[in-house]
Amino acid sequence: MWQAFAALHKPPHPVAQVTPVTIGTVTRADVPLQLDALGTVTPRATVTVKTQVNGTLEAMLVKEGQRVKAGQPIARIDSRALRAQLLEAQGTLEHDEALLANARADLTRYESLIDGGSISHQTLDTQRATLRQYQGTVKADQGSVANLQVQVGYCEIVAPMDGTIGLLSTDAGNYVTTSDTTGIATITSDSPTTVVYALPEDRMGDVVDAFHDKGALPVEIFARDKRTVLDHATLAAIDNQADTTTGTVKLKASAPNRDGRLFPNRFVNVRMTVGTLRDELTVPSVAIQHGASGDFVLTLSAADAKQGEGKVALRRVTAGVAYNDATVIEQGGLKAGDVIVLDGADKLDDGSAVKIVRP
């Protein structure tokens, strides 16, 4: 009787848990070989514009943040005192040129009279010395005029290069001198600009080979979120030595920066493409699971995938480079077309029962 009662009340067999999953497939694709790094925007040149003459700043001809061209006037200094000095120097020059012309005419007459004995040789020599004296005086006057013309020209301060005006250091009406260290404005050459970044020295072999073979390598500049593209650049130069404290080598990329978003000293993320891996096996990165024994993926047979349910098999793999949402599989025995588990794989093990659902 007891055996019959036990048979009637025997607990049911546990039902295997079925996990809902989404699936994908192994594919072959060309994958860019890319290197990521942190970079700093470094302008090609930064110039502090200083006055070359002392005087009152009469007017600022540009605004803060304005883009300027080389040779464009950016400020004007009161030049009235210098122009008066120039006028005086020009008058002195004209006076001394007249004396020189008269001395030259006298020398010509004396030379014609010396043969007739009308004048002495001493008088002729004195006149020749007088002529040379006036010639020296005229040269000194010409130098004074030229110097004052240059100083008057300095009263109009022009941009030494194309670039962007920074915050102004002074305002119109202030007296400025050549000894001022802050200058009146700063100009940065930021279009084009450069981005300096560093890569581990053990990756430089691929970079140097690609740079020599292809020349300018493409470089993408991202904001801190690593998604917003700020500009597209090209590798311009590689440093000639490694930093022994960090084990890295500096590189410099040139970026057009036409919209001015790459501010000097801004920190950015850099992604440089050094080549392309051809016809590589790839899987969606979400399919790769990480365990104590290494990376693995979970696969389904084609028949189970067609039926919509089945049991998964664990396949250990060696993951390679990642690109966008895909990862290259270097080893693992997978082939193109194999079905792999995507969402839900973190809850599974070898032999787990699954049911395929639509994403």
MARKE-702117 format. One record per atom (N, C-alpha, C): atom name; x, y, z negated. Coordinates in steps of 0.1 Angstrom, whole numbers. Last residue first. Layout:
N
  atom      X      Y      Z
    CA      X      Y      Z
...
//
This chain:
359
  atom      X      Y      Z
     N    144    404    323
    CA    150    415    315
     C    140    427    314
     N    125    375    318
    CA    128    386    327
     C    134    397    318
     N    139    345    303
    CA    129    356    304
     C    134    367    313
     N    144    311    299
    CA    148    323    306
     C    136    333    307
     N    152    296    269
    CA    141    298    279
     C    144    311    286
     N    174    270    256
    CA    170    284    259
     C    158    284    269
     N    191    252    232
    CA    180    253    241
     C    176    267    243
     N    227    246    230
    CA    215    253    225
     C    204    253    236
     N    251    236    239
    CA    239    227    238
     C    227    234    233
     N    271    257    220
    CA    271    247    231
     C    259    238    228
     N    250    284    209
    CA    262    276    208
     C    261    266    219
     N    237    318    204
    CA    237    304    210
     C    250    297    207
     N    234    344    200
    CA    227    336    191
     C    229    321    194
     N    247    358    220
    CA    253    359    207
     C    246    350    197
     N    230    357    242
    CA    241    347    241
     C    248    347    228
     N    211    376    246
    CA    208    364    237
     C    219    355    235
     N    218    385    279
    CA    212    389    266
     C    208    376    258
     N    232    362    296
    CA    235    376    293
     C    230    379    279
     N    245    332    308
    CA    236    338    299
     C    241    352    296
     N    250    323    343
    CA    255    326    329
     C    245    333    321
     N    255    302    370
    CA    245    309    362
     C    250    311    348
     N    277    305    398
    CA    274    299    385
     C    264    308    377
     N    285    321    419
    CA    271    315    420
     C    267    308    407
     N    319    313    420
    CA    308    322    424
     C    295    315    425
     N    329    294    391
    CA    329    297    405
     C    318    306    409
     N    351    287    363
    CA    339    292    369
     C    340    294    384
     N    375    280    350
    CA    368    270    358
     C    355    275    364
     N    390    298    336
    CA    378    293    329
     C    370    283    338
     N    407    329    341
    CA    407    314    340
     C    394    310    333
     N    399    355    347
    CA    412    350    352
     C    413    335    352
     N    373    374    355
    CA    376    362    348
     C    388    356    355
     N    367    409    350
    CA    373    399    358
     C    376    386    349
     N    336    423    342
    CA    349    419    338
     C    354    408    346
     N    314    452    345
    CA    318    439    349
     C    332    436    344
     N    305    478    343
    CA    299    468    334
     C    303    454    337
     N    335    493    351
    CA    321    496    349
     C    315    486    339
     N    357    467    347
    CA    354    479    355
     C    339    481    355
     N    384    451    330
    CA    370    455    331
     C    368    467    340
     N    407    424    335
    CA    404    439    335
     C    389    440    336
     N    399    393    321
    CA    409    402    327
     C    405    416    325
     N    395    365    299
    CA    390    377    305
     C    402    386    310
     N    393    332    302
    CA    403    342    299
     C    399    355    307
     N    369    310    286
    CA    375    318    297
     C    386    327    292
     N    350    281    279
    CA    360    290    275
     C    367    297    287
     N    317    276    280
    CA    329    275    288
     C    339    286    283
     N    290    257    268
    CA    300    267    264
     C    312    265    273
     N    258    254    283
    CA    271    248    280
     C    281    259    278
     N    223    252    273
    CA    235    259    277
     C    248    251    275
     N    194    236    285
    CA    204    237    275
     C    217    243    281
     N    163    252    296
    CA    173    241    296
     C    183    243    284
     N    142    269    320
    CA    146    265    307
     C    156    254    307
     N    136    273    346
    CA    133    284    337
     C    137    281    323
     N    142    258    368
    CA    131    254    360
     C    127    265    350
     N    165    271    377
    CA    154    271    386
     C    141    268    378
     N    182    266    356
    CA    179    280    359
     C    167    281    368
     N    184    238    357
    CA    177    244    346
     C    173    259    348
     N    198    237    382
    CA    184    231    381
     C    177    237    369
     N    222    250    377
    CA    213    256    387
     C    199    250    385
     N    229    251    342
    CA    229    244    355
     C    219    251    364
     N    243    279    325
    CA    232    270    327
     C    233    263    341
     N    268    289    301
    CA    263    286    314
     C    251    278    314
     N    284    313    282
    CA    275    302    282
     C    268    301    295
     N    319    320    277
    CA    306    323    283
     C    297    311    281
     N    345    332    255
    CA    338    321    262
     C    325    327    268
     N    377    338    240
    CA    365    343    247
     C    358    331    253
     N    388    322    209
    CA    390    329    221
     C    377    333    228
     N    383    309    186
    CA    392    302    195
     C    394    309    208
     N    365    326    173
    CA    378    324    167
     C    388    317    176
     N    350    345    201
    CA    350    336    190
     C    364    334    184
     N    330    365    220
    CA    343    364    214
     C    342    356    201
     N    315    364    253
    CA    314    363    238
     C    328    361    232
     N    304    379    281
    CA    315    374    274
     C    314    375    259
     N    282    392    291
    CA    281    377    290
     C    293    372    283
     N    287    419    293
    CA    278    415    282
     C    278    399    281
     N    300    421    318
    CA    308    422    305
     C    300    417    293
     N    291    399    344
    CA    287    411    336
     C    294    410    322
     N    321    387    360
    CA    308    384    353
     C    304    397    346
     N    340    378    389
    CA    336    387    379
     C    323    383    373
     N    368    369    407
    CA    356    364    400
     C    353    373    389
     N    380    390    434
    CA    381    385    420
     C    368    379    415
     N    388    403    458
    CA    380    391    458
     C    382    383    445
     N    416    422    447
    CA    408    417    458
     C    401    404    455
     N    422    449    428
    CA    422    435    428
     C    412    429    438
     N    439    478    436
    CA    426    471    437
     C    429    456    437
     N    455    506    418
    CA    454    495    428
     C    441    489    428
     N    454    525    399
    CA    467    522    405
     C    467    512    416
     N    435    552    388
    CA    434    539    396
     C    448    537    403
     N    431    565    356
    CA    439    565    369
     C    438    552    375
     N    413    586    336
    CA    413    573    342
     C    420    573    355
     N    413    605    306
    CA    419    603    320
     C    417    588    324
     N    397    629    287
    CA    400    615    289
     C    403    613    304
     N    410    659    271
    CA    402    652    280
     C    405    637    281
     N    413    689    254
    CA    416    675    254
     C    405    668    263
     N    426    720    266
    CA    414    712    263
     C    418    697    263
     N    446    737    274
    CA    448    730    261
     C    435    722    257
     N    426    756    296
    CA    439    753    290
     C    438    747    276
     N    396    740    307
    CA    402    751    300
     C    416    747    295
     N    380    730    332
    CA    392    725    326
     C    400    736    319
     N    361    743    346
    CA    357    736    334
     C    369    730    326
     N    363    758    370
    CA    369    763    358
     C    365    756    345
     N    355    749    394
    CA    345    754    386
     C    350    759    372
     N    379    739    405
    CA    373    750    411
     C    362    756    403
     N    400    721    398
    CA    394    729    388
     C    387    741    394
     N    419    703    411
    CA    415    716    417
     C    409    726    407
     N    447    689    394
    CA    432    690    395
     C    428    703    401
     N    473    667    391
    CA    469    680    396
     C    454    680    399
     N    489    651    363
    CA    480    651    375
     C    476    665    378
     N    517    637    350
    CA    510    649    352
     C    502    648    365
     N    528    616    322
    CA    525    618    336
     C    517    631    338
     N    552    602    299
    CA    542    613    303
     C    540    613    318
     N    552    571    284
    CA    558    579    294
     C    548    590    298
     N    558    556    251
    CA    550    560    262
     C    558    569    272
     N    568    551    226
    CA    569    540    236
     C    560    544    248
     N    570    569    206
    CA    557    564    209
     C    557    553    219
     N    597    575    203
    CA    589    574    191
     C    575    568    193
     N    608    577    228
    CA    612    565    220
     C    603    564    207
     N    593    583    258
    CA    593    588    244
     C    596    577    235
     N    612    579    287
    CA    601    575    278
     C    604    581    265
     N    618    600    316
    CA    622    593    304
     C    610    589    296
     N    608    616    337
    CA    620    608    339
     C    625    600    327
     N    573    616    344
    CA    584    620    336
     C    596    611    339
     N    558    620    375
    CA    560    611    364
     C    573    615    357
     N    532    639    392
    CA    546    637    388
     C    546    627    376
     N    506    638    402
    CA    515    647    408
     C    530    644    405
     N    477    621    409
    CA    489    620    402
     C    500    628    409
     N    447    641    413
    CA    457    631    418
     C    470    632    410
     N    413    644    402
    CA    426    648    404
     C    435    638    411
     N    381    656    397
    CA    388    646    404
     C    402    651    407
     N    364    665    367
    CA    371    668    379
     C    377    656    385
     N    346    656    348
    CA    349    671    348
     C    356    674    361
     N    320    634    342
    CA    332    637    350
     C    334    652    352
     N    309    620    313
    CA    308    632    321
     C    321    635    329
     N    319    598    299
    CA    309    596    310
     C    308    608    319
     N    335    603    277
    CA    340    593    287
     C    329    590    298
     N    330    623    260
    CA    320    612    259
     C    324    601    269
     N    349    642    265
    CA    352    633    254
     C    342    621    254
     N    350    641    301
    CA    349    648    289
     C    351    638    277
     N    375    630    325
    CA    363    629    318
     C    363    638    306
     N    390    628    356
    CA    390    635    344
     C    376    635    337
     N    406    604    376
    CA    394    610    372
     C    395    616    358
     N    429    602    401
    CA    428    603    387
     C    414    610    384
     N    447    584    427
    CA    435    591    422
     C    433    590    407
     N    481    591    435
    CA    471    581    430
     C    459    589    425
     N    500    601    461
    CA    491    606    451
     C    480    596    447
     N    517    572    472
    CA    518    587    469
     C    508    591    458
     N    519    545    476
    CA    507    552    481
     C    507    567    479
     N    544    536    468
    CA    538    531    480
     C    527    540    485
     N    550    551    445
    CA    559    551    456
     C    553    546    469
     N    527    545    429
    CA    530    559    433
     C    540    560    444
     N    530    517    426
    CA    518    523    434
     C    521    537    438
     N    554    516    411
    CA    553    510    424
     C    541    515    433
     N    546    531    388
    CA    557    536    397
     C    556    529    411
     N    525    515    378
    CA    522    529    382
     C    533    534    392
     N    537    490    373
    CA    526    491    383
     C    524    505    387
     N    555    500    353
    CA    560    493    365
     C    549    493    376
     N    542    510    332
    CA    547    520    341
     C    552    513    354
     N    533    495    311
    CA    524    496    322
     C    530    504    334
     N    552    498    291
    CA    551    485    298
     C    541    485    309
     N    548    524    281
    CA    559    522    290
     C    559    508    297
     N    515    536    281
    CA    525    528    276
     C    536    524    286
     N    511    571    291
    CA    508    557    293
     C    518    548    286
     N    498    604    287
    CA    508    594    285
     C    503    580    286
     N    492    635    305
    CA    488    624    297
     C    499    614    296
     N    482    667    316
    CA    493    658    311
     C    488    647    302
     N    469    682    343
    CA    465    675    331
     C    477    666    328
     N    468    715    359
    CA    473    702    357
     C    468    696    344
     N    449    734    384
    CA    456    732    371
     C    462    718    370
     N    445    757    412
    CA    445    744    405
     C    452    744    392
     N    436    773    386
    CA    429    767    397
     C    438    768    409
     N    449    786    365
    CA    441    774    362
     C    434    768    374
     N    472    805    353
    CA    470    799    366
     C    463    786    365
     N    462    830    331
    CA    465    816    333
     C    462    812    347
     N    473    860    317
    CA    467    854    329
     C    471    839    330
     N    466    884    292
    CA    472    871    296
     C    465    865    308
     N    474    919    286
    CA    465    908    290
     C    473    895    292
     N    493    935    275
    CA    479    941    276
     C    469    930    280
     N    516    924    250
    CA    512    928    263
     C    498    934    263
     N    528    917    226
    CA    515    910    230
     C    511    913    244
     N    550    932    223
    CA    552    918    225
     C    539    911    230
     N    561    963    234
    CA    550    956    229
     C    551    941    233
     N    581    977    247
    CA    585    968    236
     C    573    961    230
     N    570    995    265
    CA    576    983    270
     C    581    973    259
     N    538   1005    252
    CA    552   1007    254
     C    558    994    259
     N    508   1025    252
    CA    515   1012    253
     C    530   1015    256
     N    482   1039    235
    CA    496   1042    240
     C    503   1029    240
     N    448   1036    244
    CA    459   1033    236
     C    472   1036    243
     N    430   1040    265
    CA    432   1051    255
     C    444   1048    246
     N    416   1008    268
    CA    420   1020    274
     C    420   1031    264
     N    429    982    246
    CA    418    989    253
     C    424   1002    259
     N    444    949    243
    CA    443    964    240
     C    432    970    249
     N    443    923    251
    CA    450    926    239
     C    449    941    235
     N    415    904    263
    CA    424    916    264
     C    430    919    251
     N    414    870    269
    CA    409    881    261
     C    419    892    261
     N    425    864    303
    CA    420    860    290
     C    415    871    282
     N    419    861    338
    CA    422    870    327
     C    417    864    313
     N    431    835    358
    CA    420    840    351
     C    425    849    339
     N    448    838    390
    CA    445    832    378
     C    433    838    371
     N    476    845    411
    CA    462    842    410
     C    459    835    396
     N    500    869    397
    CA    497    856    403
     C    481    855    403
     N    504    893    386
    CA    516    887    392
     C    513    874    399
     N    483    921    390
    CA    484    906    386
     C    495    900    393
     N    497    953    382
    CA    490    944    391
     C    492    929    386
     N    494    986    371
    CA    498    972    367
     C    490    962    376
     N    506   1015    379
    CA    495   1006    383
     C    499    992    381
     N    530   1023    370
    CA    518   1028    363
     C    505   1021    367
     N    550   1014    387
    CA    546   1006    375
     C    534   1011    367
     N    552   1036    404
    CA    545   1024    409
     C    541   1015    397
     N    567   1053    387
    CA    553   1057    391
     C    545   1045    396
     N    590   1038    388
    CA    583   1039    375
     C    568   1044    378
     N    597   1040    415
    CA    594   1027    409
     C    586   1028    396
     N    602   1068    415
    CA    591   1062    424
     C    587   1048    419
     N    623   1069    398
    CA    611   1075    394
     C    599   1070    403
     N    643   1056    414
    CA    639   1051    401
     C    626   1057    396
     N    644   1073    436
    CA    640   1059    438
     C    635   1053    424
     N    654   1097    424
    CA    641   1097    431
     C    635   1083    432
     N    679   1087    415
    CA    669   1092    405
     C    655   1092    411
     N    691   1080    439
    CA    688   1070    429
     C    678   1075    419
     N    693   1106    451
    CA    684   1096    458
     C    681   1084    448
     N    711   1117    433
    CA    697   1123    434
     C    688   1113    441
     N    733   1102    439
    CA    728   1102    426
     C    714   1107    426
     N    737   1110    466
    CA    734   1096    463
     C    728   1094    449
     N    743   1137    462
    CA    731   1133    469
     C    727   1119    466
     N    767   1135    449
    CA    756   1141    442
     C    743   1137    449
     N    783   1123    468
    CA    780   1116    456
     C    769   1122    449
     N    783   1145    487
    CA    778   1131    491
     C    774   1123    478
     N    796   1164    472
    CA    782   1166    475
     C    775   1153    480
     N    821   1153    472
    CA    814   1155    459
     C    799   1157    462
     N    828   1152    498
    CA    826   1139    491
     C    819   1141    478
     N    830   1180    502
    CA    820   1172    510
     C    817   1159    503
     N    852   1186    486
    CA    838   1192    483
     C    827   1184    490
     N    872   1173    499
    CA    868   1169    486
     C    854   1174    482
     N    872   1189    523
    CA    869   1175    524
     C    865   1169    510
     N    880   1213    512
    CA    867   1212    517
     C    863   1198    519
     N    906   1207    504
    CA    896   1211    493
     C    882   1210    499
     N    918   1203    528
    CA    917   1192    519
     C    906   1195    508
     N    917   1229    539
    CA    910   1218    545
     C    908   1206    536
     N    933   1242    521
    CA    919   1246    522
     C    911   1235    529
     N    957   1230    526
    CA    951   1229    513
     C    937   1232    513
     N    963   1237    552
    CA    959   1223    549
     C    953   1221    536
     N    948   1270    559
    CA    959   1261    554
     C    954   1246    552
     N    937   1284    589
    CA    935   1280    575
     C    946   1271    571
     N    948   1290    614
    CA    939   1300    608
     C    937   1297    593
     N    963   1274    630
    CA    969   1280    618
     C    961   1290    611
     N    951   1260    650
    CA    955   1273    653
     C    962   1280    641
     N    944   1236    637
    CA    954   1236    647
     C    960   1250    651
     N    923   1244    620
    CA    936   1240    614
     C    947   1240    624
     N    899   1249    631
    CA    908   1260    629
     C    922   1256    625
     N    885   1225    632
    CA    887   1232    645
     C    897   1243    644
     N    882   1220    605
    CA    890   1211    613
     C    893   1217    627
     N    865   1241    597
    CA    879   1241    593
     C    888   1232    601
     N    841   1233    610
    CA    847   1245    614
     C    862   1245    610
     N    836   1209    595
    CA    838   1208    610
     C    845   1221    615
     N    833   1219    570
    CA    844   1210    573
     C    847   1210    588
     N    809   1234    572
    CA    822   1241    570
     C    834   1232    573
     N    791   1212    577
    CA    793   1222    587
     C    806   1230    585
     N    793   1200    552
    CA    797   1192    564
     C    800   1202    575
     N    783   1219    535
    CA    797   1215    533
     C    802   1207    546
     N    757   1220    545
    CA    765   1232    546
     C    780   1228    545
     N    748   1194    537
    CA    748   1198    551
     C    757   1210    554
     N    751   1197    509
    CA    759   1187    516
     C    759   1190    531
     N    731   1216    504
    CA    745   1219    501
     C    755   1209    508
     N    709   1201    511
    CA    712   1213    519
     C    727   1217    516
     N    710   1181    492
    CA    711   1177    507
     C    715   1189    515
     N    704   1196    470
    CA    718   1190    471
     C    720   1185    486
     N    677   1202    475
    CA    687   1212    472
     C    701   1207    475
     N    665   1176    476
    CA    665   1185    488
     C    676   1196    487
     N    670   1168    450
    CA    676   1161    461
     C    676   1169    474
     N    655   1185    435
    CA    669   1185    433
     C    676   1178    445
     N    629   1177    445
    CA    634   1191    447
     C    649   1192    446
     N    628   1151    435
    CA    628   1153    449
     C    633   1167    453
     N    628   1157    407
    CA    639   1150    413
     C    640   1151    428
     N    603   1169    405
    CA    615   1177    402
     C    627   1170    408
     N    587   1148    412
    CA    586   1160    420
     C    599   1169    418
     N    592   1131    391
    CA    595   1127    405
     C    596   1139    414
     N    582   1145    370
    CA    596   1142    370
     C    600   1138    384
     N    555   1144    377
    CA    561   1157    376
     C    576   1155    377
     N    551   1116    376
    CA    550   1123    389
     C    556   1137    389
     N    553   1113    348
    CA    563   1107    357
     C    563   1113    371
     N    531   1127    339
    CA    544   1131    335
     C    555   1125    344
     N    510   1112    352
    CA    512   1126    355
     C    526   1130    351
     N    501   1086    348
    CA    514   1088    355
     C    517   1102    357
     N    486   1064    326
    CA    487   1078    330
     C    501   1081    336
     N    481   1032    340
    CA    487   1040    330
     C    488   1055    335
     N    457   1007    346
    CA    464   1019    351
     C    469   1028    340
     N    452    972    356
    CA    453    983    346
     C    460    995    352
     N    451    956    378
    CA    443    952    366
     C    443    963    355
     N    452    951    413
    CA    453    960    401
     C    445    956    389
     N    464    921    427
    CA    452    929    424
     C    455    938    412
     N    486    905    430
    CA    487    918    436
     C    475    927    433
     N    467    875    431
    CA    480    881    430
     C    481    895    437
     N    434    879    419
    CA    443    875    429
     C    457    882    427
     N    413    868    391
    CA    421    878    399
     C    430    872    409
     N    384    863    373
    CA    394    857    381
     C    400    868    390
     N    377    873    339
    CA    376    876    354
     C    387    869    361
     N    380    872    312
    CA    374    860    319
     C    373    862    334
     N    374    907    308
    CA    378    894    302
     C    372    882    309
     N    378    927    337
    CA    371    922    325
     C    377    909    320
     N    399    953    350
    CA    393    940    350
     C    386    937    337
     N    411    977    346
    CA    404    976    358
     C    398    962    360
     N    414   1000    321
    CA    415    986    324
     C    406    983    335
     N    431   1032    321
    CA    419   1024    324
     C    423   1009    325
     N    453   1044    308
    CA    442   1052    313
     C    430   1044    316
     N    474   1041    282
    CA    466   1032    291
     C    453   1040    295
     N    501   1063    282
    CA    487   1061    277
     C    480   1052    287
     N    534   1048    281
    CA    524   1058    285
     C    511   1054    279
     N    564   1034    295
    CA    556   1038    283
     C    546   1049    287
     N    565   1006    318
    CA    567   1020    315
     C    559   1024    302
     N    557    981    321
    CA    571    983    323
     C    575    998    322
     N    534    962    301
    CA    537    974    308
     C    552    975    310
     N    528    926    307
    CA    533    938    299
     C    535    950    307
     N    510    897    306
    CA    512    909    314
     C    516    921    305
     N    521    866    303
    CA    517    877    295
     C    520    890    302
     N    511    838    320
    CA    519    850    321
     C    513    860    311
     N    514    804    327
    CA    507    814    318
     C    516    826    317
     N    509    778    351
    CA    516    789    346
     C    508    798    337
     N    493    756    352
    CA    505    756    360
     C    514    767    354
     N    479    745    321
    CA    479    754    333
     C    493    754    339
     N    469    715    310
    CA    480    724    309
     C    481    732    322
     N    448    695    291
    CA    448    704    303
     C    460    714    300
     N    458    663    281
    CA    456    677    277
     C    457    686    290
     N    444    630    276
    CA    452    640    283
     C    449    654    277
     N    444    595    271
    CA    440    608    266
     C    450    618    272
     N    436    569    295
    CA    445    576    286
     C    439    589    281
     N    434    539    314
    CA    428    550    306
     C    438    556    297
     N    437    525    346
    CA    444    527    333
     C    437    540    326
     N    425    500    368
    CA    425    513    362
     C    431    514    349
     N    420    485    397
    CA    429    484    386
     C    431    497    380
     N    388    477    410
    CA    399    487    409
     C    407    484    396
     N    379    447    426
    CA    379    455    413
     C    391    464    412
     N    358    432    448
    CA    370    439    447
     C    369    448    434
     N    342    400    438
    CA    342    415    441
     C    356    420    441
     N    320    374    433
    CA    333    378    437
     C    332    393    441
     N    301    364    403
    CA    302    369    417
     C    317    372    420
     N    279    345    384
    CA    293    349    386
     C    294    353    401
     N    247    360    373
    CA    255    350    381
     C    270    355    382
     N    225    359    345
    CA    231    366    356
     C    240    355    363
     N    196    360    323
    CA    207    354    330
     C    213    363    341
     N    183    362    290
    CA    183    367    304
     C    196    361    310
     N    164    341    267
    CA    176    348    272
     C    174    353    286
     N    150    328    237
    CA    148    335    250
     C    161    342    254
     N    157    297    224
    CA    160    311    223
     C    157    317    237
     N    140    272    206
    CA    143    277    219
     C    145    292    219
     N    148    248    182
    CA    145    262    185
     C    149    266    199
     N    132    216    180
    CA    144    224    184
     C    140    238    188
     N    114    206    153
    CA    113    211    167
     C    125    219    170
     N    119    178    132
    CA    120    193    134
     C    120    196    149
     N     93    154    129
    CA    107    157    133
     C    108    172    136
     N     72    154    100
    CA     74    155    114
     C     89    158    117
     N     72    132     72
    CA     74    145     77
     C     77    145     92
     N     47    107     65
    CA     61    110     70
     C     62    123     76
     N     23     98     56
    CA     27    111     52
     C     42    114     55
     N     19     72     65
    CA      9     82     69
     C     14     96     66
     N     41     59     53
    CA     41     60     68
     C     31     71     72
     N     33     60     27
    CA     45     68     31
     C     45     70     46
     N     11     43     27
    CA      9     57     24
     C     21     66     28
     N     23     19     34
    CA     13     25     43
     C     11     40     40
     N     39     16     11
    CA     45     18     24
     C     36     24     34
     N     19     12     -8
    CA     28     24     -9
     C     35     26      4
     N      8    -12      0
    CA      0      0      0
     C      9     13      0
//
